[in-house]
Amino acid sequence: MGYAKLCPKALGLAFGLLWALVVLVMGLIAHFDPVGVWFVNSVKAVYVGYELTWMGIAIGTAIAFVHLFIKGFILGFFYNRFLCSNAPTGLQPTARPNHGVLRCSTERPSNSCRSLKPKR
């Protein structure tokens, strides 16, 4: 069974957008209804500037995106680093984007590593 490599930019974008959407929606819910206030109070301890105002919700959403984009990128980067280099590759980021969309290729790495098959 082979392992596919991850595209760190795409993983970072997915994590960042998902968490930013959660923070935005919960902020809007808490702005109009006291149901989500517990979430805002918990998150504003970490994200300075996240308040129950329109500007505070925008600031919290931006900080949330950057926060989890960086964490997702780092996770994808280290996942690829610790992956055996002769494993089949999945999506690899290329040097240039295609009209703002991340392009990925499926080139095999030139390095080789020892086989993971058990010895008989």
Secondary structure by P-SEA (a helix, b strand, c coil): cbbbbbcaaaaaaaaaaaaaaaaaaaaaaaaccccaaaaaaaaaaccccccccaaaaaaaaaaaaaaaaaaaaaaaaaaaaacccccccccccccccccccbbbbbcccccccccccccc
